[in-house]
Amino acid sequence: MDTVLSVLSSVFWGLLMLSVLVFLHEGGHFLAARACGVRVTEFFLGLPCRFDIHYTSRRIGTKFGVTPLLLGGYAAICGMDPTDVSCADRVLAAIYRHGRVTVADLAVELELSEEDVLEACALLLGWGSIAPWYEEGEKPSPSYYPTKYQTLPRDKAGYTTFDGRRFDREHATAEGDVWELPCGEAEFLAQERSHTYLGQGFLKRAFMLLAGIIVNILTGFLLLMSIYSIAGVTVPMDTNVIGQVDEGSIAAKAGIEGGDAILSVDGVSCSTWMDVYDAIGKAAGKDDIAIEYERDGKQHSTTVALKEDERLGVYASTQVVRLDPITSARLSFSYVVQTADGVMRLLQPQHTMEILDQSSSIVGISVMSSQAAAAGPATFLSFAALISFSLGFMNLLPIPPLDGGKLVIEIIQKIAGRELPLKVQTIVSYVGIALFALLFVYMLRSDILRFIL
């Protein structure tokens, strides 16, 4: 029973931490997309699932909610997939001519195959340009695309609810209404594309990709600053009073306990912890080191033998100190630098395996999250801050589908002055996914050997 509870505790704390941090990461993408005028159809806590609890914002049209698969979150930013469908302009115009229409009727009218029409509709649905149409009694199916589509509410300028403040709700059509395009088919499709990720310039695309990473780093930074300023940090005191003695150590066997004040070591008087540390170091290697100490106002003495490579097993007394904002920020930033350095070392062949062996998958993170939670809120939040740093910087790795991999593709396209062929991007993505899967399996295996077997 204890084992089951331990596993459940690890799963709970691991899922809680990762879900919140990934949700915040996706929140960064969401806010950046909205700031750039890009449509976002969904923003959920949890992975995509047919079962969810949600509400739709009347102001921006985005569906907000939560799914049962609490392992992160996602933001459905329109136009993230590099898809090219030549007949999309004709299909879009036809749907707005009819208001509501089936894929089969569109295929006949436009003299296209149903596969081509479905591909175009999937693209337009992902752009937030049309909506699926379900008659009474029909429900969405996760196994296939809808076969009937309808128009979205449009104002005179062509904006939809996904366009936020620009949408004139008072003078707009209703869902499924016929609406006359204000311009030619190709021009209208270009206008729709301008509201998507693909329709933005390099700087805005880079900003949207980096926003999640920035949020993770800021989250970790602010968490650590808050902990250092409010809960404080434990620092050693420069006093000769022992704070802790290792069980079974040389000091413990000699009768020395925590709270004892070391008066001298091998004849050397001690009044500070540095005195104690230096005296022990100089006496190491002797078989008859005399230690005088005080306990409850009474003086005692003992003799120990300490080899040069042995430890006495005593630790300094500690105290909790609340740091000022500048010191807290400086110490927090040092952790940012350390995490970034670790990720950079991962890219160096001579350090790759070393860093991977020190890394953890979701199993290791769950176990350590449970241990951190048991140690108290400050320890748990400190661990969450470090995981947030890691999540942010790991996403910078130049491996699709990570944000860093997508950013590399954007940089290559910027230098080349044109978009990479869809086939090339697809191949690169598949290779990246395979590499990412191998890394995950390796870290999972290491965690199982480390924490379970």
Secondary structure by P-SEA (a helix, b strand, c coil): caaaaaaaaaaaaaaaaaaaaaaaaaaaaaaaaaaaccccccccccccccccccccccccccccccccccccccccccccccccccaaaaaaaaaaacccccaaaaaaaacccaaaaaaaaaaaaaaccbbbbbcccbbbbccccccbbbbccccccccccccccccccccccccccbbbbcccaaaaaaaaaaaccccccaaaaaaaaaaaaaaaaaaaaaaaaaaaacbbbbbbbcccccccccccccccccccccccccccccccccccaaaaaaaaaaaccccbbbbbbccccbbbbbbbbbccccccccccbbbbbbbcaaaaaaaaaaaaaaaaaaaaaaaccccaaaaaaacccaaaaaaaaaaaaaacaaaaaaaaaaaaaaaaaaaaccccccaaaaaaaaaaaaaacccccaaaaaaaaaaaaaaaaaaaaaaaaaaaacccc
